[in-house]
Amino acid sequence: MVIKVFLASSSGSTAIKKKQQDVVAFLEALKLDYTQLDIACNEENRMWMRQNVPEEKKPTNGIPLPPQIFNEEQYCGDYDTFFDAKEDNSVYAFLGLPPPPGSKEAVQADKEHIVQNGTHAAENPDDSIEVPVEERNGNAHGEEEQVEAADEEEGEGGEAGDEATEGETAGDEPPAEEEGEEAVEETDEAQVEEEEEQEEEELRQLEEEEEAEAQEGEEDDLEETQEEEAE
């Protein structure tokens, strides 16, 4: 399955360009197979995109704006839904793709599956092992008492060992996917900071131009006043 991203290469909107760049950069960071389809210079792409975006997903004027994302013929969503999925660690579900093992999304999906259907492990995983009839009928009562006494002697030491084992198990999850997602989040934060700095610089330049114009106006007024006094 190939992800299709419909975008406009010659869009005059800075906001649309940034959204398109955000989508493409995130897909590349995840190393997903995707195709860019330009609607600015290809009328067929433009018409296909408009016809295949569901009516309930179109804006009030009925013309969807790029970027629009599809999985083959299936509509995934626009930038806003993509951004929400990215924030919720559910991009693979948004794209209709299975999450890679060990990723945050896969771990979260497993937890949700356990909550809905109960634990995966059976109460007795060793059902295939044949248990003697005497033990099933409760004739091994003496052995059970010995096991209980041994458990009481272990006390906190056994619990500490279980906690250490759980910690090691949690640490065995492959960190590669998490590092990739964290790198993408850092890239997004850097882009936001860069945009804020650019906006501040533009505002500062605009204020300087306004101050210069105001100063020139004051100088002109002063010159006219002096000329009138001289006359």
C-alpha positions as CSV (number, residue, x, y, z in Angstrom):
1,M,0.0,0.0,0.0
2,V,1.3,3.4,-1.0
3,I,0.4,6.6,0.7
4,K,-0.6,9.4,-1.6
5,V,0.0,13.1,-0.6
6,F,-1.8,15.6,-2.8
7,L,0.0,19.0,-2.6
8,A,0.4,22.2,-4.5
9,S,4.0,22.9,-5.6
10,S,3.4,26.5,-6.5
11,S,1.0,27.6,-3.7
12,G,1.1,31.2,-2.8
13,S,0.0,30.5,0.8
14,T,2.8,30.3,3.3
15,A,0.5,28.3,5.7
16,I,-0.2,25.6,3.1
17,K,3.5,25.3,2.2
18,K,4.4,24.7,5.9
19,K,1.7,22.1,6.3
20,Q,2.8,20.3,3.2
21,Q,6.4,20.3,4.4
22,D,5.4,19.1,7.8
23,V,3.5,16.1,6.4
24,V,6.3,15.1,3.9
25,A,9.0,15.5,6.6
26,F,7.2,13.3,9.0
27,L,6.5,10.5,6.5
28,E,10.2,10.6,5.5
29,A,11.3,10.4,9.1
30,L,9.1,7.2,9.5
31,K,10.6,5.9,6.3
32,L,7.2,5.2,4.8
33,D,6.5,4.6,1.1
34,Y,4.6,7.6,-0.2
35,T,4.0,9.5,-3.4
36,Q,3.6,13.2,-3.9
37,L,0.9,14.2,-6.4
38,D,1.0,17.9,-7.6
39,I,-2.4,19.5,-8.1
40,A,-1.0,22.8,-9.3
41,C,0.3,21.6,-12.6
42,N,-1.8,18.5,-13.1
43,E,-5.5,18.9,-13.6
44,E,-6.2,15.2,-13.3
45,N,-4.6,15.1,-9.9
46,R,-6.7,18.2,-8.8
47,M,-10.0,16.6,-10.1
48,W,-9.3,13.2,-8.6
49,M,-8.5,14.7,-5.2
50,R,-11.7,16.9,-5.1
51,Q,-13.9,14.0,-6.2
52,N,-12.5,11.5,-3.7
53,V,-12.5,13.7,-0.6
54,P,-15.8,12.7,1.3
55,E,-18.5,15.4,1.2
56,E,-18.6,15.6,5.0
57,K,-14.8,16.3,5.1
58,K,-14.9,19.2,2.6
59,P,-14.9,22.8,3.8
60,T,-18.0,25.1,3.4
61,N,-17.1,26.2,-0.1
62,G,-16.8,22.5,-1.2
63,I,-13.1,22.9,-2.3
64,P,-10.6,20.9,-0.2
65,L,-7.2,22.4,0.1
66,P,-3.9,20.6,0.1
67,P,-2.4,18.7,1.7
68,Q,-4.9,15.8,1.4
69,I,-3.7,12.3,2.3
70,F,-4.9,8.9,0.9
71,N,-3.9,5.3,1.3
72,E,-4.3,4.1,-2.3
73,E,-8.0,4.9,-2.9
74,Q,-8.9,5.2,0.8
75,Y,-9.2,8.7,2.2
76,C,-7.1,9.3,5.4
77,G,-7.7,13.0,6.1
78,D,-6.3,16.5,5.8
79,Y,-3.6,18.3,7.7
80,D,-5.6,18.9,10.8
81,T,-6.6,15.2,11.3
82,F,-3.0,14.2,10.5
83,F,-1.7,16.6,13.2
84,D,-4.1,15.3,15.8
85,A,-3.0,11.7,15.0
86,K,0.6,12.7,15.3
87,E,-0.1,14.3,18.7
88,D,-1.9,11.1,19.9
89,N,0.8,8.7,18.6
90,S,-1.7,7.1,16.2
91,V,-0.3,8.1,12.8
92,Y,-0.2,4.5,11.6
93,A,-3.8,4.0,12.4
94,F,-4.6,7.3,10.7
95,L,-2.8,6.0,7.5
96,G,-4.4,2.6,7.7
97,L,-1.0,0.9,8.3
98,P,0.0,-1.6,11.0
99,P,2.4,0.0,13.5
100,P,5.9,-1.5,13.7
101,P,6.6,-3.8,16.7
102,G,8.1,-1.9,19.7
103,S,6.8,1.5,18.6
104,K,4.7,3.7,21.0
105,E,1.6,3.2,18.9
106,A,2.1,-0.6,18.9
107,V,2.5,-0.7,22.7
108,Q,-0.5,1.5,23.2
109,A,-2.6,-0.7,20.8
110,D,-1.6,-3.8,22.8
111,K,-2.6,-2.1,26.1
112,E,-6.0,-1.2,24.6
113,H,-6.5,-4.7,23.3
114,I,-5.7,-6.1,26.8
115,V,-8.2,-3.7,28.4
116,Q,-10.9,-4.7,26.0
117,N,-10.4,-8.5,25.8
118,G,-8.6,-9.2,29.1
119,T,-5.1,-10.6,29.6
120,H,-3.4,-12.7,26.9
121,A,-1.9,-15.2,29.2
122,A,-4.0,-18.2,30.2
123,E,-4.4,-19.0,33.9
124,N,-2.6,-22.3,33.4
125,P,-0.2,-22.1,30.5
126,D,1.1,-25.6,31.2
127,D,-2.2,-27.4,30.6
128,S,-0.4,-29.8,28.3
129,I,1.5,-31.1,31.3
130,E,-0.3,-34.1,32.8
131,V,-0.9,-33.6,36.6
132,P,-1.1,-36.7,38.8
133,V,-4.6,-37.7,40.0
134,E,-3.5,-37.5,43.6
135,E,-2.5,-33.8,43.3
136,R,-5.7,-32.9,41.4
137,N,-7.7,-34.5,44.2
138,G,-5.8,-32.6,46.9
139,N,-3.7,-35.5,48.3
140,A,-0.5,-33.4,48.1
141,H,-1.6,-31.2,50.9
142,G,1.8,-31.6,52.7
143,E,3.7,-30.3,49.7
144,E,1.5,-27.3,49.5
145,E,2.2,-26.4,53.1
146,Q,5.9,-26.6,52.5
147,V,5.7,-24.3,49.5
148,E,3.7,-21.7,51.5
149,A,6.3,-21.8,54.3
150,A,9.1,-21.2,51.8
151,D,7.2,-18.3,50.2
152,E,6.7,-16.6,53.6
153,E,10.5,-16.9,54.3
154,E,11.4,-15.2,51.1
155,G,9.2,-12.2,52.1
156,E,10.2,-8.9,50.5
157,G,13.2,-10.4,48.7
158,G,10.9,-12.2,46.3
159,E,8.9,-9.1,45.6
160,A,12.0,-7.1,45.0
161,G,13.2,-9.7,42.5
162,D,9.8,-9.5,40.7
163,E,10.0,-5.7,40.5
164,A,13.6,-5.9,39.1
165,T,12.4,-8.4,36.5
166,E,9.6,-6.2,35.4
167,G,12.0,-3.2,35.1
168,E,14.3,-5.3,32.9
169,T,11.4,-6.4,30.7
170,A,10.2,-2.9,30.2
171,G,13.8,-1.8,29.2
172,D,14.0,-4.5,26.5
173,E,11.6,-2.8,24.2
174,P,13.4,-1.6,21.1
175,P,14.1,2.1,21.4
176,A,14.8,2.7,17.7
177,E,11.2,3.7,16.8
178,E,10.9,5.9,19.9
179,E,14.1,7.7,19.0
180,G,12.8,8.4,15.5
181,E,9.5,9.8,16.8
182,E,11.3,11.9,19.3
183,A,13.6,13.3,16.6
184,V,10.5,14.2,14.6
185,E,9.0,16.0,17.6
186,E,12.2,17.9,18.1
187,T,12.2,18.9,14.4
188,D,8.6,20.1,14.8
189,E,9.6,22.2,17.8
190,A,12.5,23.6,16.0
191,Q,10.3,24.6,13.1
192,V,7.8,26.3,15.4
193,E,10.6,28.2,17.1
194,E,12.1,29.3,13.8
195,E,8.7,30.5,12.6
196,E,8.2,32.5,15.8
197,E,11.6,34.1,15.4
198,Q,10.8,35.1,11.8
199,E,7.5,36.6,12.9
200,E,9.2,38.6,15.6
201,E,11.8,39.8,13.1
202,E,9.1,41.0,10.7
203,L,7.3,42.8,13.5
204,R,10.5,44.5,14.6
205,Q,11.3,45.6,11.0
206,L,7.8,46.9,10.6
207,E,8.0,48.9,13.9
208,E,11.4,50.4,12.8
209,E,9.9,51.5,9.4
210,E,6.9,53.1,11.2
211,E,9.2,54.9,13.6
212,A,11.4,56.2,10.7
213,E,8.3,57.4,8.8
214,A,7.0,59.2,12.0
215,Q,10.4,60.8,12.5
216,E,10.5,62.0,8.9
217,G,7.0,63.5,9.3
218,E,8.0,65.3,12.5
219,E,11.1,66.8,10.7
220,D,8.9,67.9,7.8
221,D,6.5,69.6,10.2
222,L,9.4,71.3,12.0
223,E,10.8,72.7,8.8
224,E,7.4,74.0,7.7
225,T,7.0,75.7,11.1
226,Q,10.4,77.3,10.9
227,E,9.7,78.6,7.4
228,E,6.4,80.1,8.5
229,E,8.1,81.9,11.4
230,A,10.8,83.2,9.2
231,E,8.2,84.7,6.8
